[in-house]
Amino acid sequence: MPKITAARVIITSPGRNFVTLKIETDEGVYGLGDATLNGRELAVASYLADHVIPCLIGRDAHRIEDVWQFLYKGAYWRRGPVTMSAIAAVDTALWDIKGKIAGLPVYQLLGGASREGAMVYGHANGKTIEETIDNALHYKEQGYKAIRLQSGVPGLASTYGVSKDRYFYEPADADLPTENLWSSEKYLRSVPPLFEKAREALGWDVHLLHDIHHRLTPIEAGRLGKDLEPYRPFWLEDATPAENQANFRLIRQHTTSPLAVGEIFNSIWDAKQLIEEQLIDYIRATVVHAGGITHLRRIASFADLYNVRTGCHGATDLSPVCMAAALHFDLSVPNFGIQEYMRHTEETDAVFPHAYSFKDGLMHPGDAPGLGVDIDETLATKYEYKRAFLPVNRLEDGTMFNW
């Protein structure tokens, strides 16, 4: 049995902060796991270093399920984004180790490929509808079969999803939280024209997605979904905060636009009612925030019973280690839907060399043993951690609101 002999946390910031766990064994094989929690990175790093790593030394690296259960049930204080991100890092690293020892890519250990590649969507955005459409056409030319549309809202100085770069978007933008102003009324007027122009320019052979980012009430989300029905959106993401899962019943009563949610979920319990009552069409929980490959497979299997497909979060605050893990998961599960893909910077790709690739709108994790991702620790040390917060939202009257 490969015995865990050491584990350590690596923090690097090649354009943004990443937390990586490296687990080593007595057979000379090591594995990597992503532990990045955007805006709260050091909390997970401390949880790992102070509370998890001491419990790993001497354990059998092959006993992935047992280690998962030990870290989940053994902590007593269960769930939460910090705990589950730490567990995810361990779990992902152990799958990496198992694949390397077996000489197989992780997806082969998960039952093999269920498809030739994972369809991904790119992010087209702009300050105006015209800029967004121009960027969307650029993505279509590259072979993307699905494109997310985000545009500036007339009358608001800034909004989520609109960046200064065609490819790269990093919302954690300041040493202390940036305060943005928000108006649901102005926003609701702006989205239907965006989709109308997009269909005119892009046609009907490209899937169109949109992220509401938890900023509407259920009835407002229902209204927007109904307004967008003529343009056949692939999904509306995070229509309303999902702490009260029953909120989605009201949305369902008013629109047939597909619904996706879950990027901030950290366990199957966050999605239980949503899935059981078929209140959503896509579950967006991801490897790093939902307890690793082991727990995400559990969520996907449960979702499959209710015709809910996967649509894993894939923003740039998930490192290439997590991107690779997501692609191995995507390739294997029968109820895969789509994978978000935001490109990392050249600096990040240099720190995390990887085997995954993009072609004709699909991504593949590659066939290197394990996850197919490494870390250049020497290069990583050149990029020091920089505190960065996600923004916050206030309504125009000053009331704190959902960002």
C-alpha positions as CSV (number, residue, x, y, z in Angstrom):
1,M,0.0,0.0,0.0
2,P,1.3,3.5,-0.8
3,K,1.6,5.3,2.6
4,I,1.3,9.0,2.9
5,T,4.6,10.4,4.2
6,A,4.2,14.1,3.8
7,A,1.7,16.8,2.7
8,R,2.1,20.6,2.4
9,V,0.2,23.6,1.2
10,I,1.5,25.7,-1.6
11,I,0.2,29.2,-2.1
12,T,1.0,31.1,-5.2
13,S,-0.5,34.1,-7.1
14,P,0.3,34.1,-10.8
15,G,-2.3,36.8,-11.6
16,R,-4.6,35.6,-8.8
17,N,-4.3,33.5,-5.6
18,F,-4.3,29.7,-5.7
19,V,-4.0,27.2,-2.8
20,T,-2.7,23.8,-3.7
21,L,-2.2,20.7,-1.6
22,K,0.6,18.3,-2.4
23,I,0.5,14.9,-0.9
24,E,3.6,12.6,-1.1
25,T,3.9,8.8,-0.6
26,D,6.6,6.4,0.4
27,E,6.6,5.1,-3.2
28,G,7.8,8.5,-4.5
29,V,4.4,9.3,-6.1
30,Y,2.7,12.6,-5.3
31,G,-0.7,14.0,-6.0
32,L,-2.1,17.5,-6.3
33,G,-5.4,19.0,-5.1
34,D,-6.9,22.4,-5.5
35,A,-8.0,24.1,-2.3
36,T,-8.7,27.6,-3.6
37,L,-11.7,29.5,-2.0
38,N,-11.9,32.9,-3.7
39,G,-11.4,35.7,-1.2
40,R,-11.0,33.3,1.8
41,E,-7.9,31.4,0.6
42,L,-5.9,31.5,3.8
43,A,-8.7,30.1,5.8
44,V,-8.5,26.8,3.8
45,A,-4.7,26.9,3.9
46,S,-4.8,27.1,7.7
47,Y,-7.5,24.4,8.0
48,L,-5.3,22.0,5.9
49,A,-2.0,22.8,7.6
50,D,-3.4,22.9,11.2
51,H,-6.1,20.4,11.2
52,V,-6.0,18.0,8.2
53,I,-2.4,17.3,7.3
54,P,-1.4,15.9,10.7
55,C,-4.2,13.3,10.3
56,L,-3.0,12.2,6.9
57,I,0.5,11.0,7.7
58,G,0.8,7.3,7.7
59,R,-2.5,6.6,6.1
60,D,-3.0,4.3,3.0
61,A,-3.3,6.7,0.0
62,H,-5.4,4.2,-1.8
63,R,-8.2,4.3,0.8
64,I,-9.9,7.4,-0.7
65,E,-13.4,6.8,0.5
66,D,-12.2,6.0,4.0
67,V,-10.1,9.1,4.2
68,W,-13.1,11.2,2.9
69,Q,-15.4,9.8,5.6
70,F,-12.7,10.4,8.3
71,L,-12.3,14.0,7.3
72,Y,-16.1,14.6,7.0
73,K,-17.5,12.7,9.9
74,G,-14.5,12.9,12.1
75,A,-14.5,16.7,12.2
76,Y,-17.9,16.7,13.9
77,W,-18.4,20.3,12.5
78,R,-19.6,19.2,9.1
79,R,-19.9,21.0,5.8
80,G,-19.2,24.6,5.0
81,P,-17.0,26.0,2.2
82,V,-13.8,26.0,4.2
83,T,-14.1,22.4,5.4
84,M,-15.3,21.0,2.1
85,S,-12.7,22.8,0.1
86,A,-10.0,21.2,2.3
87,I,-11.6,17.8,2.0
88,A,-11.8,18.3,-1.8
89,A,-8.0,19.1,-2.0
90,V,-7.2,15.8,-0.2
91,D,-9.6,13.8,-2.2
92,T,-8.4,15.2,-5.5
93,A,-4.8,14.6,-4.6
94,L,-5.5,11.0,-3.7
95,W,-7.2,10.3,-7.0
96,D,-4.2,11.9,-8.7
97,I,-1.9,9.5,-6.8
98,K,-4.1,6.4,-7.6
99,G,-4.1,7.2,-11.3
100,K,-0.3,7.7,-11.4
101,I,0.2,4.3,-9.6
102,A,-2.2,2.6,-11.9
103,G,-0.7,4.3,-14.9
104,L,-4.1,5.5,-16.0
105,P,-5.9,8.9,-16.4
106,V,-8.4,9.4,-13.6
107,Y,-11.4,9.2,-15.9
108,Q,-10.5,5.5,-16.6
109,L,-10.7,4.8,-12.9
110,L,-14.1,6.4,-12.8
111,G,-15.5,3.9,-15.4
112,G,-14.0,5.2,-18.5
113,A,-15.2,7.8,-21.0
114,S,-18.9,8.3,-21.6
115,R,-18.2,10.7,-24.5
116,E,-15.5,12.0,-26.7
117,G,-15.1,15.3,-25.0
118,A,-16.8,17.7,-22.7
119,M,-18.7,20.6,-24.3
120,V,-17.6,23.9,-22.7
121,Y,-18.9,27.4,-22.9
122,G,-16.9,30.6,-23.2
123,H,-17.7,34.0,-21.7
124,A,-18.7,36.8,-24.0
125,N,-19.0,40.1,-22.3
126,G,-18.9,43.9,-23.0
127,K,-20.0,47.2,-21.7
128,T,-22.6,47.4,-24.4
129,I,-24.7,44.8,-26.2
130,E,-22.7,45.5,-29.4
131,E,-19.4,44.7,-27.6
132,T,-20.9,41.5,-26.1
133,I,-22.1,40.3,-29.5
134,D,-18.7,41.1,-31.1
135,N,-17.0,39.0,-28.5
136,A,-19.6,36.2,-28.9
137,L,-18.9,36.1,-32.6
138,H,-15.2,35.8,-31.8
139,Y,-15.9,32.7,-29.6
140,K,-18.1,31.2,-32.3
141,E,-15.3,31.5,-34.8
142,Q,-13.1,29.5,-32.5
143,G,-15.5,26.6,-32.5
144,Y,-17.4,27.2,-29.3
145,K,-20.8,25.5,-29.3
146,A,-22.0,27.4,-26.2
147,I,-21.4,31.0,-25.2
148,R,-22.4,32.9,-22.0
149,L,-23.6,36.4,-22.6
150,Q,-23.1,39.2,-20.0
151,S,-23.4,42.9,-20.8
152,G,-23.3,46.2,-19.0
153,V,-26.5,47.6,-17.7
154,P,-27.5,51.1,-18.8
155,G,-27.5,53.4,-15.9
156,L,-25.1,51.3,-13.7
157,A,-21.4,52.0,-13.6
158,S,-20.4,48.3,-13.4
159,T,-21.9,44.9,-13.1
160,Y,-20.9,41.3,-12.6
161,G,-19.5,39.4,-15.6
162,V,-18.2,42.4,-17.5
163,S,-14.4,42.5,-17.7
164,K,-11.7,44.6,-19.3
165,D,-10.4,41.6,-21.3
166,R,-12.0,39.4,-23.9
167,Y,-10.8,36.2,-22.2
168,F,-9.8,36.9,-18.6
169,Y,-12.1,37.9,-15.8
170,E,-11.1,38.2,-12.2
171,P,-13.8,39.7,-9.9
172,A,-11.6,39.7,-6.8
173,D,-10.2,43.1,-7.6
174,A,-9.1,44.9,-4.5
175,D,-7.4,44.7,-1.1
176,L,-10.8,45.5,0.5
177,P,-14.2,44.8,-1.0
178,T,-15.2,47.2,-3.9
179,E,-18.8,48.4,-3.4
180,N,-21.0,48.4,-6.5
181,L,-24.4,49.8,-7.0
182,W,-27.2,47.5,-8.3
183,S,-30.7,48.0,-9.7
184,S,-32.8,44.9,-10.6
185,E,-35.3,47.1,-12.5
186,K,-32.6,48.4,-14.9
187,Y,-31.0,45.0,-15.2
188,L,-34.4,43.3,-16.1
189,R,-34.9,45.8,-19.0
190,S,-31.4,45.1,-20.4
191,V,-31.3,41.3,-20.8
192,P,-34.0,40.6,-23.4
193,P,-32.5,43.0,-26.0
194,L,-29.2,41.3,-25.5
195,F,-30.6,37.9,-26.3
196,E,-32.6,39.2,-29.2
197,K,-29.5,40.7,-30.8
198,A,-27.5,37.6,-30.0
199,R,-29.9,35.3,-31.9
200,E,-29.9,37.7,-34.8
201,A,-26.1,37.7,-35.0
202,L,-25.2,34.1,-33.9
203,G,-28.2,32.1,-35.2
204,W,-29.7,29.1,-33.6
205,D,-26.9,26.6,-33.7
206,V,-25.1,28.1,-30.7
207,H,-26.2,27.6,-27.1
208,L,-26.7,30.9,-25.3
209,L,-26.3,31.1,-21.5
210,H,-26.7,33.8,-18.9
211,D,-25.6,34.3,-15.3
212,I,-28.0,36.2,-13.0
213,H,-25.6,35.7,-10.1
214,H,-28.2,35.4,-7.3
215,R,-29.5,39.0,-7.8
216,L,-33.3,38.5,-8.4
217,T,-36.2,37.5,-6.3
218,P,-38.0,34.4,-7.5
219,I,-40.8,36.3,-9.2
220,E,-38.4,38.6,-11.0
221,A,-36.4,35.5,-12.1
222,G,-39.7,34.0,-13.4
223,R,-40.5,37.1,-15.3
224,L,-37.0,37.2,-16.9
225,G,-37.1,33.6,-17.8
226,K,-40.5,34.1,-19.5
227,D,-39.2,37.1,-21.4
228,L,-36.2,35.1,-22.7
229,E,-38.2,32.0,-23.7
230,P,-38.5,33.1,-27.4
231,Y,-34.6,33.0,-27.6
232,R,-34.3,29.5,-26.1
233,P,-31.6,30.1,-23.5
234,F,-29.5,27.0,-22.6
235,W,-29.9,28.0,-19.0
236,L,-30.3,30.9,-16.6
237,E,-27.7,30.5,-13.9
238,D,-28.1,31.3,-10.2
239,A,-31.5,33.0,-10.6
240,T,-32.0,33.7,-6.9
241,P,-30.2,32.8,-3.7
242,A,-30.7,29.1,-3.1
243,E,-30.5,29.0,0.7
244,N,-34.2,28.5,0.6
245,Q,-34.4,25.8,-2.1
246,A,-38.2,26.1,-2.3
247,N,-37.7,29.5,-3.9
248,F,-37.2,27.7,-7.2
249,R,-40.7,26.4,-7.2
250,L,-42.0,29.9,-7.8
251,I,-39.6,30.4,-10.7
252,R,-40.7,27.0,-12.2
253,Q,-44.3,28.1,-12.1
254,H,-43.6,31.0,-14.5
255,T,-41.0,29.9,-17.0
256,T,-39.8,27.0,-19.0
257,S,-36.3,28.5,-19.4
258,P,-33.9,25.9,-18.0
259,L,-32.4,26.7,-14.6
260,A,-28.9,26.1,-13.3
261,V,-27.5,26.7,-9.8
262,G,-24.9,25.4,-7.4
263,E,-21.4,27.0,-7.8
264,I,-21.4,28.0,-4.1
265,F,-22.8,24.7,-2.9
266,N,-20.6,22.5,-0.8
267,S,-22.5,19.3,-0.3
268,I,-25.3,17.1,-1.6
269,W,-27.6,18.6,1.1
270,D,-27.5,22.0,-0.5
271,A,-29.1,20.6,-3.6
272,K,-31.3,17.8,-2.2
273,Q,-34.7,19.5,-2.5
274,L,-33.8,21.2,-5.8
275,I,-32.9,17.9,-7.4
276,E,-35.7,15.8,-5.8
277,E,-38.4,18.2,-6.9
278,Q,-36.8,18.8,-10.3
279,L,-36.6,22.5,-9.6
280,I,-33.4,22.8,-11.6
281,D,-32.1,21.4,-14.8
282,Y,-28.3,21.7,-14.2
283,I,-26.3,21.3,-10.9
284,R,-23.2,23.5,-11.0
285,A,-21.4,22.2,-7.9
286,T,-17.7,21.8,-8.5
287,V,-14.8,19.6,-7.4
288,V,-13.0,22.0,-5.1
289,H,-16.0,23.4,-3.3
290,A,-18.1,20.3,-3.0
291,G,-15.8,17.8,-1.4
292,G,-13.8,16.6,-4.3
293,I,-14.3,14.0,-7.0
294,T,-15.7,11.5,-4.6
295,H,-18.6,13.7,-3.3
296,L,-19.3,15.3,-6.7
297,R,-19.8,11.9,-8.2
298,R,-22.3,11.2,-5.4
299,I,-24.2,14.4,-6.3
300,A,-24.2,13.6,-10.0
301,S,-25.5,10.0,-9.4
302,F,-28.3,11.5,-7.3
303,A,-29.1,14.1,-9.9
304,D,-29.2,11.5,-12.6
305,L,-32.2,9.9,-11.0
306,Y,-34.2,13.1,-11.6
307,N,-33.0,14.0,-15.1
308,V,-30.8,16.8,-13.7
309,R,-27.5,17.2,-15.6
310,T,-24.1,18.6,-14.5
311,G,-22.7,22.0,-15.4
312,C,-19.7,22.4,-13.3
313,H,-18.4,25.9,-12.3
314,G,-15.1,26.6,-14.0
315,A,-14.1,30.2,-13.3
316,T,-10.4,31.3,-13.1
317,D,-10.5,31.0,-9.3
318,L,-10.4,27.3,-9.8
319,S,-6.8,26.3,-10.6
320,P,-5.8,24.1,-13.5
321,V,-5.7,21.2,-11.0
322,C,-9.4,21.6,-10.4
323,M,-10.1,22.2,-14.1
324,A,-8.4,18.9,-14.9
325,A,-10.3,17.1,-12.1
326,A,-13.6,18.5,-13.5
327,L,-12.8,17.3,-17.0
328,H,-12.1,13.7,-15.8
329,F,-15.4,13.9,-13.9
330,D,-17.2,15.4,-17.0
331,L,-15.9,12.7,-19.3
332,S,-17.1,9.9,-17.1
333,V,-20.5,10.7,-15.7
334,P,-23.6,9.7,-17.8
335,N,-25.6,12.9,-17.0
336,F,-23.0,15.4,-18.1
337,G,-24.5,18.7,-19.4
338,I,-21.8,21.3,-20.0
339,Q,-18.6,22.6,-18.4
340,E,-17.7,26.3,-17.8
341,Y,-14.3,27.2,-19.2
342,M,-12.5,30.4,-18.4
343,R,-9.0,30.5,-19.6
344,H,-6.2,31.0,-17.2
345,T,-3.4,33.5,-17.8
346,E,-0.1,32.4,-19.4
347,E,1.6,32.9,-15.9
348,T,-0.9,30.5,-14.3
349,D,-0.5,27.9,-17.1
350,A,3.3,28.1,-16.7
351,V,3.0,27.4,-12.9
352,F,0.5,24.5,-13.6
353,P,1.6,22.7,-16.7
354,H,-1.3,20.4,-17.8
355,A,-2.4,17.8,-20.4
356,Y,-6.0,19.0,-21.0
357,S,-6.9,20.6,-24.3
358,F,-9.6,22.4,-26.3
359,K,-10.8,21.6,-29.8
360,D,-14.0,22.3,-31.7
361,G,-15.9,23.4,-28.6
362,L,-14.9,20.3,-26.6
363,M,-12.3,19.8,-23.9
364,H,-10.5,16.6,-23.0
365,P,-8.4,15.9,-19.9
366,G,-5.7,14.0,-21.7
367,D,-4.4,10.6,-21.1
368,A,-1.5,11.3,-18.8
369,P,-1.6,9.1,-15.6
370,G,-3.5,10.7,-12.8
371,L,-5.0,14.2,-13.3
372,G,-2.4,15.2,-15.9
373,V,-1.4,18.4,-14.0
374,D,1.8,19.3,-12.3
375,I,3.1,22.4,-10.4
376,D,6.4,24.2,-10.9
377,E,7.2,24.9,-7.3
378,T,10.2,27.1,-8.1
379,L,8.1,29.3,-10.4
380,A,5.3,29.3,-7.9
381,T,7.5,30.9,-5.3
382,K,8.0,34.0,-7.5
383,Y,4.3,34.9,-7.2
384,E,3.5,36.0,-3.6
385,Y,0.0,35.9,-2.1
386,K,-1.9,39.1,-2.5
387,R,-5.1,39.7,-0.5
388,A,-8.0,40.2,-2.8
389,F,-11.7,40.4,-2.0
390,L,-14.8,39.9,-4.1
391,P,-16.9,43.0,-4.6
392,V,-20.2,43.6,-2.7
393,N,-23.4,45.1,-3.9
394,R,-25.7,47.9,-2.6
395,L,-29.0,48.9,-4.0
396,E,-29.1,52.5,-5.2
397,D,-30.6,53.6,-1.9
398,G,-27.6,52.1,0.0
399,T,-29.2,48.8,1.1
400,M,-26.7,45.9,1.2
401,F,-27.7,43.3,-1.5
402,N,-26.6,40.1,-3.2
403,W,-23.5,40.5,-5.3
